[in-house]
């Protein structure tokens, strides 16, 4: 996700990693240990995300359009820096610009 955000910088796309950890220090240390320099830290402080987003397992990745609608979901690991993923996300961004999504 860090590499995806780096590749997408300057576009109309943002990676929003939401941590379910209770201690911000744990997340900050993880970012530091893994040199995650392109991602911001977002915490689920109210423990509401799993229920509100209907998450069935972790990790879960959700692609949300500019209107806040879910347009894609994946539960489990993925290579978010793969060229085919970048092309797919690029197609969603271009569709959103045209008003197709």
GUDRENDREN-887641 format. One record per residue (C-alpha): residue number from 1; residue in three letters; chain; x negated, z, y negated. Coordinates in steps of 0.1 Angstrom, whole numbers, plus 5000, padded with zeros to 4 digits. Layout:
N
NODE  seq  type  mol     X     Z     Y
NODE  NUM   ALA    A     X     Z     Y
...
This chain:
101
NODE  seq  type  mol     X     Z     Y
NODE    1   UNK    A  5000  5000  5000
NODE    2   UNK    A  4971  5007  4977
NODE    3   UNK    A  4957  4972  4982
NODE    4   UNK    A  4992  4957  4978
NODE    5   UNK    A  4997  4974  4945
NODE    6   UNK    A  4962  4962  4934
NODE    7   UNK    A  4971  4926  4943
NODE    8   UNK    A  5005  4929  4926
NODE    9   UNK    A  4993  4944  4894
NODE   10   UNK    A  5006  4925  4864
NODE   11   UNK    A  5036  4912  4883
NODE   12   UNK    A  5072  4924  4882
NODE   13   UNK    A  5065  4945  4913
NODE   14   UNK    A  5055  4981  4918
NODE   15   UNK    A  5047  5001  4949
NODE   16   UNK    A  5064  5035  4946
NODE   17   UNK    A  5050  5058  4974
NODE   18   UNK    A  5073  5088  4977
NODE   19   UNK    A  5057  5118  4994
NODE   20   UNK    A  5078  5143  5013
NODE   21   UNK    A  5050  5169  5013
NODE   22   UNK    A  5058  5202  4996
NODE   23   UNK    A  5024  5207  4980
NODE   24   UNK    A  5012  5183  4953
NODE   25   UNK    A  4976  5194  4960
NODE   26   UNK    A  4978  5181  4995
NODE   27   UNK    A  4989  5147  4983
NODE   28   UNK    A  4962  5146  4956
NODE   29   UNK    A  4935  5154  4981
NODE   30   UNK    A  4948  5127  5004
NODE   31   UNK    A  4946  5101  4976
NODE   32   UNK    A  4911  5113  4967
NODE   33   UNK    A  4899  5113  5003
NODE   34   UNK    A  4913  5077  5009
NODE   35   UNK    A  4903  5064  4974
NODE   36   UNK    A  4939  5055  4965
NODE   37   UNK    A  4932  5044  4929
NODE   38   UNK    A  4961  5019  4924
NODE   39   UNK    A  4990  5041  4934
NODE   40   UNK    A  5008  5068  4914
NODE   41   UNK    A  5020  5100  4931
NODE   42   UNK    A  5057  5105  4934
NODE   43   UNK    A  5071  5137  4951
NODE   44   UNK    A  5105  5143  4965
NODE   45   UNK    A  5109  5176  4948
NODE   46   UNK    A  5146  5181  4957
NODE   47   UNK    A  5142  5171  4994
NODE   48   UNK    A  5170  5145  4988
NODE   49   UNK    A  5152  5112  4995
NODE   50   UNK    A  5155  5112  5033
NODE   51   UNK    A  5193  5117  5032
NODE   52   UNK    A  5200  5097  5001
NODE   53   UNK    A  5179  5067  5014
NODE   54   UNK    A  5191  5071  5050
NODE   55   UNK    A  5156  5073  5063
NODE   56   UNK    A  5155  5074  5101
NODE   57   UNK    A  5118  5078  5106
NODE   58   UNK    A  5085  5079  5088
NODE   59   UNK    A  5069  5059  5073
NODE   60   UNK    A  5099  5039  5060
NODE   61   UNK    A  5093  5012  5034
NODE   62   UNK    A  5122  4999  5013
NODE   63   UNK    A  5122  4968  4991
NODE   64   UNK    A  5145  4974  4961
NODE   65   UNK    A  5154  4946  4936
NODE   66   UNK    A  5157  4949  4899
NODE   67   UNK    A  5194  4960  4902
NODE   68   UNK    A  5185  4988  4925
NODE   69   UNK    A  5199  4971  4956
NODE   70   UNK    A  5181  4974  4989
NODE   71   UNK    A  5169  4939  5000
NODE   72   UNK    A  5146  4949  5029
NODE   73   UNK    A  5136  4979  5050
NODE   74   UNK    A  5109  4986  5076
NODE   75   UNK    A  5105  5018  5096
NODE   76   UNK    A  5070  5022  5110
NODE   77   UNK    A  5035  5011  5101
NODE   78   UNK    A  5028  4977  5085
NODE   79   UNK    A  4999  4957  5071
NODE   80   UNK    A  5012  4955  5035
NODE   81   UNK    A  4981  4936  5024
NODE   82   UNK    A  4986  4907  5048
NODE   83   UNK    A  4990  4873  5032
NODE   84   UNK    A  5024  4867  5048
NODE   85   UNK    A  5037  4900  5033
NODE   86   UNK    A  5023  4891  4999
NODE   87   UNK    A  5041  4857  5001
NODE   88   UNK    A  5074  4873  5011
NODE   89   UNK    A  5073  4898  4983
NODE   90   UNK    A  5063  4870  4959
NODE   91   UNK    A  5094  4851  4970
NODE   92   UNK    A  5116  4881  4962
NODE   93   UNK    A  5100  4885  4928
NODE   94   UNK    A  5105  4848  4920
NODE   95   UNK    A  5141  4850  4932
NODE   96   UNK    A  5147  4880  4909
NODE   97   UNK    A  5133  4861  4879
NODE   98   UNK    A  5157  4832  4886
NODE   99   UNK    A  5186  4856  4891
NODE  100   UNK    A  5190  4848  4928
NODE  101   UNK    A  5188  4884  4941
